[in-house]
């Protein structure tokens, strides 16, 4: 399992490419996963894009296979820190230009990365993200519920019939493969407690509400915002509002999909992505 040390934490990464990692020749596309997930759910999308890209997948600190050590480094769970982790990863792998492809909380990390390390980024695709209004009661309730969800996780959940289907029900509008549902549940159960809880507070907060509109407004590279039409986690209106803030932002909506349009409608999602890249003269 390929691991690379970033600020005291071994990060899992992998190449999805038609070439060997020692002989990469295509533009690099980097994928960032969302909260409590891992790079696993991006694999099918990456594989479909390998005719044109060498795809780099990695698990963020505290999630998936990027396990935190017992003596955790003095790092916070601010999303800016996760953006810095990516910059260090690219530096260690000697990558100087990328196309960024990020989802959900990872898309917030992606937007922060684009603005802080724009010299790395040619273009970006940010899926299921946007701007939202602050509601203290709603946020307090979300944090309380999220704390319970993160605290009371047990490995025996995997043995409950249809547990994966129940776990994913709120995220999906269309069904996805059983293997993908189970992988999501496994990743959720394995996520580090401090990382899972910490990122709930940093990604859904008054500070984030105030910060993210400015981040979207400051993006300086061509960026596509994609929403799932039926997404109940981050409704499409949030993506639409973000896209209005900046002429560099394009907006697209995948019909009849929820929070994982890349898995619920792979062909429609890929068509939207490829069209964006074609418009910007990256595919022929």
Secondary structure as UniProt FT lines:
FT   STRAND          3..6
FT   TURN            7..8
FT   STRAND          9..16
FT   HELIX           21..23
FT   STRAND          27..32
FT   TURN            35..36
FT   HELIX           39..42
FT   HELIX           43..49
FT   TURN            50..52
FT   STRAND          53..58
FT   TURN            61..62
FT   TURN            64..65
FT   HELIX           79..92
FT   TURN            93..94
FT   STRAND          98..103
FT   HELIX           105..116
FT   HELIX           118..120
FT   STRAND          121..127
FT   HELIX           136..151
FT   HELIX           155..159
FT   TURN            161..162
FT   HELIX           163..168
FT   TURN            169..171
FT   HELIX           178..190
FT   HELIX           193..203
FT   HELIX           206..218
FT   STRAND          223..228
FT   TURN            229..230
FT   HELIX           236..243
FT   TURN            244..245
FT   TURN            247..248
FT   STRAND          249..254
FT   TURN            255..256
FT   HELIX           261..264
FT   HELIX           266..279
FT   TURN            280..281
//
